[in-house]
Amino acid sequence: MTPEEIAARMTGALDRMADGRVEAFLPSPMVQNHAAFIEQLDDGTLACLWFGGTLEGRADISVYASTLTPGSSAWSPAVQLSNDPRRSEQNPVLTRNRKGQWLLFHTAQPSGNQDECLLRAREVSIAGGTLARGAPRTIDLPLGTFIRGRFVRRADGAWMMPVFRCISRPGLRWNGSFDTAGVALSTDDGRTWSLSEVPGSVGSVHMTIVPLDGSHMAAFYRRRQSDFVHRSESRDGGGLTWSAPEPTDVPNNNSSINVIRLADGRLAMACNPASAATSSDRRASLYDEIEEGDARPDASGGCSPIWGVPRAPLSLCVSTDGGKTFPLRRIIDDSPGTCLSNNSIGGRNKELSYPYLLQDPEGAIHVAYTYFRRAIKYVRLPKGWIDGELS
């Protein structure tokens, strides 16, 4: 589809497909929409958050949200949940404290300088299926702390917030070469935080923590090196100590992944199973379209990030061994996946990326993801779709 054709479909209306899936393109007033997050609220309402504006990294990028109330035939019009005119506000994550209050966490960076990112939180009120923002506050963690994965609530009530650290190199421009993973821990519902590092994690980002059984947890990572999704483990019961990330059998293209544990105990990963080994497409950096005037050289050393590998197909990969292997793989959506430009209005970008997963109490799987950077697309997979069954 062309950008104009996509825009015409951004009504939020639900469409039922022949295989039992339900699809929609979420409404948005912005020409660029990326990095979806999806959650189910107390009354069954689905909330989808993302960032939108003209181009990732520009100061007009803000967090938006839309909701789908039970029984509705369409997603609601988008509402703006952040409004910093000087920073690009990205990667929204919605979580709830012990009082039941929903909180929005998101990043805020100047231009493409992810190493200068602030992490912010604000209360979000919900009335009649509509989200409204409260005042933001800055989280006391080092500059360059980024989020993408869901928070995990420990048995003792503490929060684990998976993060990745965009490490600054004096005089050099951030390009991802020194990014590392960590876990921020809060025992007071997010007022204060401590930070622990994941060893051997240079290049392993977008950490997603999945509780397994007992004190056992697994974490999964996007890779700057564009090789394979990586995995590490924690067995201390608190998520404070982790093994070094090791490769799974799922290729990764230096784009976001999401992993959840299904009701039947299996793990499901949404991703683009492609890598630098499967494509020669390359671009200079994530922000090469907005770096004019920044004469600093790129950071070197650390790892060697690879940007531009196609972001397609969008697949659901399933594991029965705690995420060591994912032999069952089904395609949710497909396209050329071209991502040599972030521009969403020229028609060059064809990526299907940054998926987020949610399984509801009835067993359906809800997926939200970037469609050609022009829209956020929503897909509901009926119970049994993974295994080739219709429900």
Residue, then its C-alpha position, 0 to 999 in steps of 0.5 A: m500500500t502507498p502512504e495515502e492508501i494506508a492513511a485512508r484505512m487509519t479509521g480504527a475500524l475492525d475488519r474480520m479476515a478469512d482465517g479468523r483474524v481481526e485487523a485494524f489501522l489505528p487512528s492518528p493525526m501524525v504522519q509517522n507512527h512507531a513503537a507500539f505498546i499494548e495492554q488490557l485494562d481492568d474492564g477489558t478495554l485494550a489500550c495501545l500507545w505509541f509515538g508519533g510525529t514527522l520523523e523519529g528523533r525530531a522534537d515533534i515526536s510525542v506519545y499517543a494512545s488509542t483504546l478499544t472498549p469491549g464490544s466496540s467496532a473501532w479503536s478510539p481517536a488518538v489522544q496525546l499523552s506527552n508534550d515536550p517541544r524540545r525532546s523526542e518522546q519515545n518508547p511508551v510503557l504502561t504499568r500499574n502500581r500497587k494502588g491500581q493507578w496506571l503510570l506511563f513511562h517513556t523516553a525523551q531525547p534531544s534529536g538522535n542523541q539517545d545517550e542524552c535521553l531522560l526517562r519520565a513517568r506520569e500518572v494516566s487517568i482513564a474515564g469512559g475508555t479515554l486516557a488522559r495525562g498527568a504531569p511528568r516527572t523525571i526518573d532518577l536514573p543515568l542519562g541514556t537509560f532507555i525502556r521498551g519491555r514490560f515491567v515485572r512485579r516480583a512476589d515481594g511487590a518490587w518492580m523490575m524495569p528492564v532497561f538498556r543503557c545508551i552509553s555516552r562517549p565524550g566527543l563522539r556521536w551515539n550509534g549504539s556501539f556501547d549499548t548494554a542491558g540492565v534491570a532497574l529495581s524499585t521497592d517503593d512503586g517507582r519513586t526511587w530506583s537502583l540499577s544492576e547490569v547484565p554482564g556481557s551484554v554489549g549490543s544486547v538491548h530491548m530486554t524483555i523479562v519473562p518469569l518462568d517457574g519458581s525463581h527462574m526468569a528468562a530475558f530476551y534481547r534485540r541485537r545491535q549486531s544484527d545476528f540472533v535474538h539473545r537470551s539470558e537467565s536469572r535464578d536468584g528470585g529477584g532478577l538481580t543477577w543474570s547470565a550473559p546473553e547467548p544466541t537463540d535460534v531466531p535471527n535478529n535484524n537489530s529491530s525490536i522483539n517482544v516475548i510473552r508466556l502463554a497460558d499453556g506455558r509456551l513462550a511466544m515471540a513476535c519478531n522479524p526473523a531476519s539478520a545481516a546474514t540474510s540481506s546486504d541492505r545497510r544504512a549509516s545509522l538509525y538517525d542518518e536523516i536528521e544528523e546534518g550539522d552534527a560534525r562529531p564522528d560516530a562512536s567506535g569500539g564496543c560492538s559494530p552495529i548494523w542498521g538497515v536490514p529489512r524488517a519483515p516478515l512479522s512472525l510469531c515464533v513459539s518455544t516449548d523449552g523456555g525460549k532456548t529454541f523456537p521451532l514453530r514459526r507463523i507469519i502474521d504479516d509480510s512485506p519487503g521490509t525495506c527500512l533504509s529510510n525512516n521517512s513515512i510519507g515518501g513510500r520508501n519504508k516498508e517495515l513491519s516492526y516493533p511488535y507488542l503482544l498480549q494474550d487475553p483471558e479467552g486465549a486470543i493473542h493481540v498484536a500491535y506493530t509498526y506498518f511502513r512507519r505510517a501507521i500502527k496496525y492491530v491484529r487479533l489472532p484467535k485461540g488456536w491460530i498458532d497451531g493452525e486451528l481456527s476458533 
